[in-house]
Amino acid sequence: MWNPKPLLLVISLCISALSPCTVATGKPLVSAVTKDAATKLYTAPLKAGSPLVLDLSGAAISLTTCSSTTGTVTTLTANATNGANPLFPVSFPATATCAPRQPNLPAGAVGVAGLAPSTQSSLLAQVARTQRVAKKLALCLPSDGKTTSGNSVGVAIYGGGPLIFPDRGDFTTQLAGTAPLVGFNGSPGYFVSATGIAVEGTRIGKPGPLVVELSTTSPYTALRPDVYGPLVKAWDQAASGPNFPWMQRVAAVAPFERCYNSTKLSVSLSLLGYGVPGIDLVLGSGGNYSISGGNSMVQVNTNTACLGFVKAAAGQKPAAVLGGFQMENRLLVLDAEKRTLGFTLFLNGVGLSCSNFNFTLAA
């Protein structure tokens, strides 16, 4: 479980003594990931303990704390890992651009860590070069809920893993599916190709290729109107059917259009979340990225949960953007070298969450 005190002590000793832990390790680096409740963005404490926003679509590292108008060389810090625990702190140089502070950054954040696969200036590429590790990311995004030990904390392993949960093994080898990453209009981020979307196993809309972007800066999955409309229609048909008698519709809560009395939904609560119609991204590789209630229903207040999909602008490209909420509490393995995405099922379904990674320093 997350225990920052030993980590902070060793980081301080490492930096003050200029010890050998500042050199390249050949080991992946690990950092905690937290979700900011106000902005719904995910951050990692990479800049002298201050958070950087993690952006899967970002082409570079951007800082708000430098005065240059072009760029700067900065020092970032994470921890070497064996996949089960942090081992020791590692400081490494990184090239960053300078930018004015944006109003939508979380409180305390000092910039953005771009993690895009196709650039040499992203955090992922720079860690690969300085640490001599794979250009690969294992990312487990937390929710903004609570655990028995405090706020939910996720984990990012730069270098790709392993990622080992206590007594449960390496989850980078326990994937539910994989899909090739595809290019899209020269954009630097992560994209996969789907052949469609299904609700309760029934395809919606017209069959055909559908490019889906993975985004940690979009809080919820955004669908272009020609995709969103058929999804909501199919959802309504399923939700009003005999398999879901507990789904009692209530007034919409922006930005969502389909909301329900969650006190009624709770009668069907399972490890996979509320018992609601399942949604599948039907991937071109043949598998499905399956979204159950834990990744589809947003608890907006004590008595209301809403379908966490939103209607995008008519001109949105690509047609679908998979938002952070639909990626939480499942491990994503993003391999920029092999151009593949791997993913697990919703971890809560097997009694885990991203907060189960052990951040205590290995003895």
C-alpha positions as CSV (number, residue, x, y, z in Angstrom):
1,M,0.0,0.0,0.0
2,W,1.0,3.6,-0.5
3,N,3.5,4.8,2.2
4,P,5.3,8.0,1.0
5,K,7.5,8.5,4.1
6,P,10.2,6.0,3.3
7,L,10.3,7.1,-0.3
8,L,10.6,10.8,0.6
9,L,13.5,10.1,3.0
10,V,15.5,8.1,0.5
11,I,14.9,10.7,-2.2
12,S,16.2,13.4,0.0
13,L,19.3,11.4,0.9
14,C,19.9,10.5,-2.7
15,I,19.7,14.1,-4.0
16,S,21.6,15.7,-1.1
17,A,24.5,13.2,-1.3
18,L,24.6,13.1,-5.1
19,S,24.7,9.3,-4.7
20,P,25.1,6.8,-7.6
21,C,21.3,6.4,-7.8
22,T,21.3,9.4,-10.2
23,V,22.9,7.3,-13.0
24,A,21.0,5.2,-15.6
25,T,19.8,1.9,-14.1
26,G,18.7,-0.3,-16.9
27,K,15.6,-0.8,-14.8
28,P,12.1,0.5,-15.4
29,L,11.0,3.5,-13.4
30,V,7.8,3.7,-11.3
31,S,5.7,6.6,-10.0
32,A,2.5,6.9,-8.1
33,V,-0.5,8.3,-10.0
34,T,-3.3,10.2,-8.4
35,K,-6.5,11.7,-9.7
36,D,-7.4,15.3,-9.1
37,A,-11.0,15.5,-7.9
38,A,-11.5,19.0,-9.3
39,T,-10.1,18.6,-12.8
40,K,-10.4,14.8,-13.3
41,L,-6.8,14.8,-14.5
42,Y,-4.1,12.3,-13.5
43,T,-0.7,13.4,-12.1
44,A,2.6,11.9,-11.0
45,P,5.1,13.5,-8.7
46,L,8.0,13.7,-11.2
47,K,9.4,17.2,-10.7
48,A,11.1,17.4,-7.3
49,G,8.0,15.8,-5.8
50,S,5.7,18.2,-7.6
51,P,3.1,16.7,-9.9
52,L,3.0,16.7,-13.7
53,V,-0.2,15.9,-15.5
54,L,0.1,12.6,-17.5
55,D,-1.1,13.2,-21.1
56,L,-1.1,10.2,-23.4
57,S,-1.6,12.5,-26.4
58,G,1.2,14.9,-25.3
59,A,4.3,15.1,-27.6
60,A,6.7,16.6,-25.0
61,I,7.3,17.6,-21.4
62,S,6.0,21.1,-20.7
63,L,6.8,23.1,-17.6
64,T,5.3,26.2,-16.1
65,T,8.2,26.9,-13.7
66,C,10.9,27.9,-16.2
67,S,11.5,31.4,-17.6
68,S,12.9,30.5,-21.0
69,T,10.7,31.1,-24.0
70,T,12.1,28.1,-25.9
71,G,13.0,25.2,-23.7
72,T,15.1,24.0,-20.8
73,V,16.9,20.9,-19.5
74,T,15.4,19.9,-16.2
75,T,15.8,17.1,-13.7
76,L,13.0,14.6,-13.1
77,T,12.9,12.0,-10.4
78,A,11.1,8.6,-10.1
79,N,12.1,5.2,-8.6
80,A,13.7,2.2,-10.2
81,T,11.5,-0.8,-9.8
82,N,11.5,-4.6,-10.0
83,G,7.8,-4.5,-10.8
84,A,6.8,-5.4,-7.3
85,N,8.2,-2.4,-5.2
86,P,10.2,0.7,-5.7
87,L,13.9,0.0,-5.3
88,F,15.7,3.3,-5.1
89,P,15.3,6.9,-6.4
90,V,16.6,7.8,-9.8
91,S,17.1,11.4,-11.0
92,F,17.6,11.9,-14.7
93,P,17.9,14.9,-17.1
94,A,15.0,15.7,-19.4
95,T,14.4,18.3,-22.1
96,A,11.2,20.3,-21.6
97,T,9.4,23.1,-23.2
98,C,8.3,26.2,-21.3
99,A,4.7,27.2,-21.2
100,P,2.5,29.6,-19.2
101,R,0.3,28.0,-16.6
102,Q,-3.0,26.8,-17.9
103,P,-6.1,27.5,-15.8
104,N,-7.2,23.8,-16.0
105,L,-4.1,22.3,-14.3
106,P,-4.6,20.7,-10.9
107,A,-3.6,22.7,-7.9
108,G,0.2,22.3,-7.4
109,A,0.9,20.9,-10.8
110,V,4.0,22.4,-12.5
111,G,3.5,21.1,-16.0
112,V,2.5,18.3,-18.3
113,A,4.3,15.0,-19.0
114,G,3.5,14.1,-22.6
115,L,3.6,10.3,-23.1
116,A,2.9,10.0,-26.8
117,P,4.5,7.0,-28.6
118,S,5.6,8.7,-31.8
119,T,7.9,11.5,-30.6
120,Q,11.4,11.7,-29.3
121,S,10.7,14.4,-26.8
122,S,7.9,12.6,-24.8
123,L,8.6,11.5,-21.3
124,L,8.4,7.9,-22.4
125,A,11.0,8.3,-25.1
126,Q,13.4,10.2,-22.8
127,V,13.1,7.6,-20.0
128,A,13.8,4.9,-22.6
129,R,17.0,6.7,-23.7
130,T,18.4,7.7,-20.3
131,Q,17.5,4.5,-18.5
132,R,18.1,2.0,-21.3
133,V,14.7,0.5,-21.0
134,A,11.9,-0.3,-23.5
135,K,9.8,2.5,-24.9
136,K,6.8,1.1,-23.2
137,L,4.3,2.1,-20.5
138,A,2.4,0.1,-18.0
139,L,-0.4,2.4,-16.7
140,C,-3.0,1.7,-14.0
141,L,-5.2,4.8,-13.5
142,P,-6.9,5.2,-10.1
143,S,-10.4,6.3,-9.4
144,D,-11.1,9.4,-7.2
145,G,-12.6,7.2,-4.5
146,K,-11.2,6.1,-1.1
147,T,-9.5,2.9,0.0
148,T,-9.1,1.7,3.6
149,S,-5.7,3.4,3.7
150,G,-6.7,6.7,2.2
151,N,-7.1,8.2,-1.3
152,S,-6.9,5.8,-4.3
153,V,-3.4,5.7,-5.9
154,G,-2.5,4.3,-9.2
155,V,0.8,3.3,-10.7
156,A,2.8,4.0,-13.9
157,I,5.9,2.0,-14.9
158,Y,8.0,3.7,-17.6
159,G,9.8,0.9,-19.3
160,G,6.7,-1.3,-19.3
161,G,6.8,-3.7,-16.4
162,P,6.6,-6.2,-15.0
163,L,3.8,-4.8,-12.8
164,I,3.2,-7.2,-9.9
165,F,0.3,-7.0,-7.4
166,P,1.1,-8.7,-4.0
167,D,0.4,-12.4,-4.1
168,R,-1.3,-12.1,-7.5
169,G,1.7,-12.1,-10.0
170,D,2.7,-10.0,-13.0
171,F,-0.5,-8.5,-14.6
172,T,1.4,-7.5,-17.7
173,T,1.2,-11.2,-18.5
174,Q,-2.5,-11.5,-17.6
175,L,-4.0,-9.4,-20.3
176,A,-7.6,-9.8,-21.5
177,G,-6.8,-8.6,-25.0
178,T,-4.4,-6.8,-27.2
179,A,-4.8,-4.5,-30.3
180,P,-2.4,-2.9,-32.7
181,L,-1.8,0.8,-32.4
182,V,-2.7,2.7,-35.5
183,G,-1.8,6.1,-36.9
184,F,-4.3,8.9,-37.3
185,N,-3.8,12.1,-39.3
186,G,-0.3,12.5,-38.0
187,S,-1.4,12.9,-34.4
188,P,1.2,11.8,-31.8
189,G,-1.1,9.9,-29.4
190,Y,-2.4,6.3,-29.0
191,F,-5.1,5.1,-31.4
192,V,-6.7,1.7,-32.0
193,S,-9.1,0.6,-34.7
194,A,-12.5,-0.8,-33.8
195,T,-15.1,-2.4,-36.1
196,G,-18.0,-1.0,-34.0
197,I,-19.6,-0.8,-30.6
198,A,-22.0,-3.3,-29.0
199,V,-24.5,-2.9,-26.2
200,E,-25.4,-6.2,-24.5
201,G,-23.8,-8.0,-27.4
202,T,-25.9,-6.2,-30.1
203,R,-23.9,-4.0,-32.6
204,I,-25.1,-0.4,-32.9
205,G,-25.1,1.8,-36.0
206,K,-23.5,0.9,-39.3
207,P,-20.6,-1.6,-39.2
208,G,-17.2,-0.2,-40.3
209,P,-13.9,1.0,-39.1
210,L,-14.0,3.3,-36.1
211,V,-10.8,4.9,-34.8
212,V,-10.6,5.3,-31.1
213,E,-8.1,7.6,-29.3
214,L,-7.0,6.8,-25.7
215,S,-7.0,10.0,-23.7
216,T,-6.0,10.7,-20.1
217,T,-7.1,14.4,-20.4
218,S,-10.7,13.6,-21.5
219,P,-12.5,12.7,-18.3
220,Y,-15.2,10.6,-20.0
221,T,-15.6,8.8,-23.4
222,A,-16.7,11.3,-26.0
223,L,-18.5,10.1,-29.1
224,R,-19.3,12.0,-32.2
225,P,-23.1,12.5,-32.6
226,D,-23.4,9.9,-35.3
227,V,-21.9,7.3,-32.9
228,Y,-23.4,8.7,-29.7
229,G,-27.0,8.6,-30.9
230,P,-27.1,4.9,-31.8
231,L,-25.3,4.1,-28.5
232,V,-27.9,5.9,-26.4
233,K,-30.7,4.3,-28.4
234,A,-29.3,0.8,-27.9
235,W,-28.6,1.6,-24.2
236,D,-32.2,2.8,-23.6
237,Q,-33.6,-0.4,-25.2
238,A,-31.4,-2.6,-23.0
239,A,-32.0,-0.6,-19.8
240,S,-35.8,-0.7,-20.2
241,G,-35.8,-4.5,-20.9
242,P,-36.6,-7.3,-18.5
243,N,-32.9,-8.0,-17.6
244,F,-32.6,-4.6,-15.8
245,P,-35.8,-4.0,-13.8
246,W,-33.9,-2.0,-11.2
247,M,-32.9,0.8,-13.7
248,Q,-35.1,3.8,-12.7
249,R,-34.4,6.8,-14.8
250,V,-34.1,10.3,-13.1
251,A,-33.3,13.8,-14.3
252,A,-30.1,14.3,-16.3
253,V,-27.0,15.8,-14.6
254,A,-24.7,17.6,-17.0
255,P,-22.7,16.7,-18.9
256,F,-24.5,13.3,-18.9
257,E,-27.9,12.6,-20.5
258,R,-28.8,9.2,-19.0
259,C,-29.0,9.1,-15.2
260,Y,-30.5,6.6,-12.8
261,N,-31.6,6.2,-9.1
262,S,-28.5,4.6,-7.7
263,T,-30.3,3.4,-4.6
264,K,-32.2,1.1,-6.9
265,L,-29.1,0.2,-8.9
266,S,-27.3,-0.9,-5.7
267,V,-29.4,-4.0,-5.4
268,S,-27.4,-5.3,-8.4
269,L,-24.0,-4.1,-7.2
270,S,-21.2,-6.6,-7.8
271,L,-17.4,-6.5,-8.1
272,L,-17.9,-5.2,-11.6
273,G,-19.9,-2.2,-10.4
274,Y,-23.6,-1.6,-10.9
275,G,-25.5,-4.2,-12.9
276,V,-26.2,-2.2,-16.1
277,P,-26.0,-3.0,-19.8
278,G,-22.5,-4.0,-20.9
279,I,-20.7,-1.9,-23.6
280,D,-18.0,-3.4,-25.9
281,L,-15.6,-1.7,-28.2
282,V,-15.3,-4.4,-30.8
283,L,-11.6,-4.2,-31.8
284,G,-10.3,-4.7,-35.3
285,S,-7.9,-7.3,-33.9
286,G,-10.9,-9.5,-33.0
287,G,-11.2,-9.0,-29.3
288,N,-13.4,-6.7,-27.2
289,Y,-12.6,-3.9,-24.8
290,S,-15.4,-4.5,-22.4
291,I,-16.9,-1.8,-20.2
292,S,-19.0,-2.9,-17.2
293,G,-20.8,-0.8,-14.6
294,G,-17.6,0.0,-12.8
295,N,-16.3,1.8,-15.8
296,S,-19.5,3.1,-17.3
297,M,-21.6,4.5,-14.4
298,V,-20.4,7.8,-12.8
299,Q,-21.7,8.5,-9.2
300,V,-22.6,12.2,-9.5
301,N,-24.3,12.4,-6.1
302,T,-25.5,10.2,-3.3
303,N,-28.6,9.0,-5.1
304,T,-27.7,9.4,-8.8
305,A,-25.4,7.5,-11.2
306,C,-25.1,8.4,-14.8
307,L,-23.9,6.8,-18.0
308,G,-20.4,8.2,-18.3
309,F,-20.4,8.8,-22.1
310,V,-20.8,12.3,-23.6
311,K,-21.8,13.7,-27.0
312,A,-18.8,15.3,-28.7
313,A,-18.9,18.1,-31.2
314,A,-20.0,17.1,-34.7
315,G,-16.5,17.6,-36.2
316,Q,-14.6,15.6,-33.5
317,K,-11.8,13.6,-35.0
318,P,-11.5,10.7,-34.4
319,A,-15.1,9.6,-33.9
320,A,-14.5,8.2,-30.5
321,V,-12.2,9.2,-27.6
322,L,-11.9,6.7,-24.8
323,G,-11.8,8.9,-21.6
324,G,-9.9,8.4,-18.4
325,F,-13.0,7.1,-16.4
326,Q,-13.3,4.2,-18.9
327,M,-9.7,3.2,-18.3
328,E,-9.6,3.4,-14.5
329,N,-8.7,0.4,-12.4
330,R,-7.5,-1.7,-15.3
331,L,-3.9,-2.1,-16.5
332,L,-3.0,-0.8,-19.9
333,V,0.3,-1.8,-21.5
334,L,1.2,0.6,-24.2
335,D,4.2,-0.6,-26.3
336,A,5.5,2.2,-28.5
337,E,8.1,-0.1,-30.0
338,K,5.9,-3.0,-31.0
339,R,2.9,-0.6,-31.6
340,T,0.5,-2.5,-29.4
341,L,-2.0,-1.9,-26.7
342,G,-2.6,-4.6,-24.1
343,F,-5.3,-4.4,-21.4
344,T,-6.7,-6.3,-18.5
345,L,-10.3,-6.6,-17.4
346,F,-11.7,-4.3,-14.7
347,L,-9.5,-5.2,-11.8
348,N,-12.2,-4.8,-9.2
349,G,-13.8,-7.9,-10.8
350,V,-10.9,-10.0,-9.5
351,G,-10.7,-8.3,-6.1
352,L,-8.0,-5.8,-7.0
353,S,-7.6,-2.1,-7.8
354,C,-4.7,0.0,-9.1
355,S,-4.2,1.0,-5.4
356,N,-2.9,-2.5,-4.6
357,F,0.6,-1.8,-5.9
358,N,3.0,-1.9,-3.1
359,F,4.9,1.4,-2.9
360,T,7.0,0.5,0.1
361,L,10.7,0.5,-0.8
362,A,12.1,-3.0,-1.2
363,A,14.4,-4.0,1.6
